[in-house]
């Protein structure tokens, strides 16, 4: 019977100390489903710390569940093997198999046995060596399948590892660096950080004292001037002031001027303090980044030193190891120079589901607070078997932790769980610096890159001429190359408020969903450059770097653009587009064929640098014609006047079933363009006031299975009478068609359009009352088996045509 383990499985006891073994500290399952704490996983003879790569079981005694080092594992002594020996008898009965190498092994006793003999095949390669991935084996009477703990994860990790063709030397951190040593260095770093924060506090206090003193002096000086001026004025007007009321008025005037002065000085003080705070914070961030950089180098140096020491001790087994696994590529000891990656993100993984178990571990760890970075990182990477997984686990912890909304006490002690994130509280440490710090604890090379980004508030065509839109991000060295990570942009948090229970409810975790943007994890340079421009050219990681002006000219796209696999079929498409003399310009976006049946697009047009969305009382949307041909969606813009406009294009992927419910859908921006009309020679009229969205029958085909038989273009030229015919490929009902014409009410035109249904055929009949341009909307809904009106879907827009009628 296969035994299945999962993150939520029951607790097990450590074979060595008999205490409960929790998931984050578990080694196993091993022989006879035994488990160990990571710190208890030592040779039972000499106490040498073991790993899944270096431990051995006693193959001579199936009841011995202990683990041993290579030197002390019980071995077979001189003896006699015959056909009744363990494993041999079964092998004699097994069918012969043809092996290219070592096809037959001859024993010293009776008979022969082949390489599949029980307990023999693995001995052909070496003494028992266990991998942390899918090579884990079970040697007792019981069995476990690929869903057992570590195994399913290991299989996914192997898939990731094989995709990018780099078989790494799989070593867990605690194989060569014990927790106490790492914590010792962390405490040294924390002491240096404490000293730096004391410097920050001292500097702030000194600056605040200096400002207060300066303002106080200025206040006293100005108050003296005010008092002196009042006294002079009082003496000058003394002969003219004859009543107490006049004296009181002069005094009230002086008191008002004093209050105004006090108010102005208070405002001045606040502004000076605000300016001082910004200046000091910038200096503190730089100092913190420098210190974290120093600490990160020291931590990686320690990790590398300990790893090299272990590799030297094990060098006598290197030949044996290479015979088993082939060429092993160790993680680089020194920081590699920046260079373009040879493989793309899709070569590493195509679907984030391969990280599902790892992501869940990061989510679980984020629910609690840790006292040290050592504790935190070891919890995150305890089950990681590749450098990609280590970076992934840290990335997901940061995107889940939602550091921007965390509440910190004012008096955080250095030994409290939240103390490790005090840089976030004080604003001296960003997501990017934190990511770099955590990567160093995992032994990963990571850098913080500074530059420009097309972030919140940016509009296409805006030039990067000052410190505006400055940003930072990371590059981490994994899968044999530098790869981009943007934790801040990758963090997305969604809480369904309707489902969140009251405090104390046990189902709270079920209703809280953690969303993130996978695009910003290991983003390909050719995509990353659309949003981020580093100050150092080499960190573009492009084979052909671009200039800042070229970066500004690139179309302004968002992560969803790449998630949907969209592209610009016209190379001349830039962030700023210029119309022709008629005010026309076309924006075309390509989509992969496998997405063309599910993607829905919408758009918005407004005046640039303004929220005005109308022109002469008409929506600017009516000056854009959206249509789809094959796998390309086009937006034909006709500017109603000269000037600059902002075209924002939105998209969403939906199934026909989701669309046919008629429920509102949420669209997200995929790209924006600045449309400039410099000289308009032709007066444009708006399109008829039809439903928003694309023109033509393509939506009817994709989402409704309604096939046009007579008109498959969005634009129709017609005489007075027109017939449009469709064939239903699935049951639809309750068709409605409406006509629209500029200057004419919809109700007036309703009598000029009708339809008939004959089996699968739907025919619309239109008689135009006069010449001109018309728009026709068609609505329908899916036929349901229920006769109840409450079960019916809402009428949903199916398609629309633009019709030019001539007599």
HELIX and SHEET records of a PDB file:
HELIX    1   1 UNK A   23  UNK A   25  5                                   3    
HELIX    2   2 UNK A   31  UNK A   33  5                                   3    
HELIX    3   3 UNK A   88  UNK A   93  1                                   6    
HELIX    4   4 UNK A  121  UNK A  125  1                                   5    
HELIX    5   5 UNK A  151  UNK A  163  1                                  13    
HELIX    6   6 UNK A  173  UNK A  175  5                                   3    
HELIX    7   7 UNK A  179  UNK A  236  1                                  58    
HELIX    8   8 UNK A  244  UNK A  313  1                                  70    
HELIX    9   9 UNK A  315  UNK A  317  5                                   3    
HELIX   10  10 UNK A  318  UNK A  325  1                                   8    
HELIX   11  11 UNK A  345  UNK A  348  1                                   4    
HELIX   12  12 UNK A  352  UNK A  355  5                                   4    
HELIX   13  13 UNK A  356  UNK A  366  1                                  11    
HELIX   14  14 UNK A  373  UNK A  381  1                                   9    
HELIX   15  15 UNK A  387  UNK A  401  1                                  15    
HELIX   16  16 UNK A  403  UNK A  405  5                                   3    
HELIX   17  17 UNK A  417  UNK A  421  5                                   5    
HELIX   18  18 UNK A  422  UNK A  426  1                                   5    
HELIX   19  19 UNK A  431  UNK A  441  1                                  11    
HELIX   20  20 UNK A  487  UNK A  490  1                                   4    
HELIX   21  21 UNK A  508  UNK A  511  1                                   4    
HELIX   22  22 UNK A  518  UNK A  520  5                                   3    
HELIX   23  23 UNK A  525  UNK A  528  1                                   4    
HELIX   24  24 UNK A  537  UNK A  540  5                                   4    
HELIX   25  25 UNK A  548  UNK A  553  1                                   6    
HELIX   26  26 UNK A  559  UNK A  563  1                                   5    
HELIX   27  27 UNK A  620  UNK A  623  5                                   4    
HELIX   28  28 UNK A  656  UNK A  660  1                                   5    
HELIX   29  29 UNK A  698  UNK A  704  1                                   7    
HELIX   30  30 UNK A  746  UNK A  749  1                                   4    
HELIX   31  31 UNK A  750  UNK A  752  5                                   3    
HELIX   32  32 UNK A  789  UNK A  791  5                                   3    
SHEET    1   A 2 UNK A   2  UNK A   3  0                                        
SHEET    2   A 2 UNK A 143  UNK A 144  1                                        
SHEET    1   B 2 UNK A  12  UNK A  13  0                                        
SHEET    2   B 2 UNK A  20  UNK A  21 -1                                        
SHEET    1   C 2 UNK A  26  UNK A  27  0                                        
SHEET    2   C 2 UNK A  36  UNK A  37 -1                                        
SHEET    1   D 2 UNK A  56  UNK A  57  0                                        
SHEET    2   D 2 UNK A  67  UNK A  68 -1                                        
SHEET    1   E 2 UNK A 105  UNK A 106  0                                        
SHEET    2   E 2 UNK A 112  UNK A 113 -1                                        
SHEET    1   F 5 UNK A 521  UNK A 523  0                                        
SHEET    2   F 5 UNK A 481  UNK A 485 -1                                        
SHEET    3   F 5 UNK A 470  UNK A 478 -1                                        
SHEET    4   F 5 UNK A 446  UNK A 453 -1                                        
SHEET    5   F 5 UNK A 532  UNK A 534 -1                                        
SHEET    1   G 2 UNK A 491  UNK A 495  0                                        
SHEET    2   G 2 UNK A 512  UNK A 516 -1                                        
SHEET    1   H 3 UNK A 556  UNK A 557  0                                        
SHEET    2   H 3 UNK A 668  UNK A 677 -1                                        
SHEET    3   H 3 UNK A 576  UNK A 578  1                                        
SHEET    1   I 4 UNK A 556  UNK A 557  0                                        
SHEET    2   I 4 UNK A 668  UNK A 677 -1                                        
SHEET    3   I 4 UNK A 643  UNK A 653 -1                                        
SHEET    4   I 4 UNK A 599  UNK A 607 -1                                        
SHEET    1   J 3 UNK A 584  UNK A 590  0                                        
SHEET    2   J 3 UNK A 632  UNK A 638 -1                                        
SHEET    3   J 3 UNK A 624  UNK A 629 -1                                        
SHEET    1   K 2 UNK A 614  UNK A 615  0                                        
SHEET    2   K 2 UNK A 618  UNK A 619 -1                                        
SHEET    1   L 4 UNK A 706  UNK A 708  0                                        
SHEET    2   L 4 UNK A 721  UNK A 728 -1                                        
SHEET    3   L 4 UNK A 761  UNK A 767 -1                                        
SHEET    4   L 4 UNK A 753  UNK A 758 -1                                        
SHEET    1   M 4 UNK A 715  UNK A 718  0                                        
SHEET    2   M 4 UNK A 796  UNK A 805  1                                        
SHEET    3   M 4 UNK A 772  UNK A 782 -1                                        
SHEET    4   M 4 UNK A 732  UNK A 740 -1                                        
END                                                                             
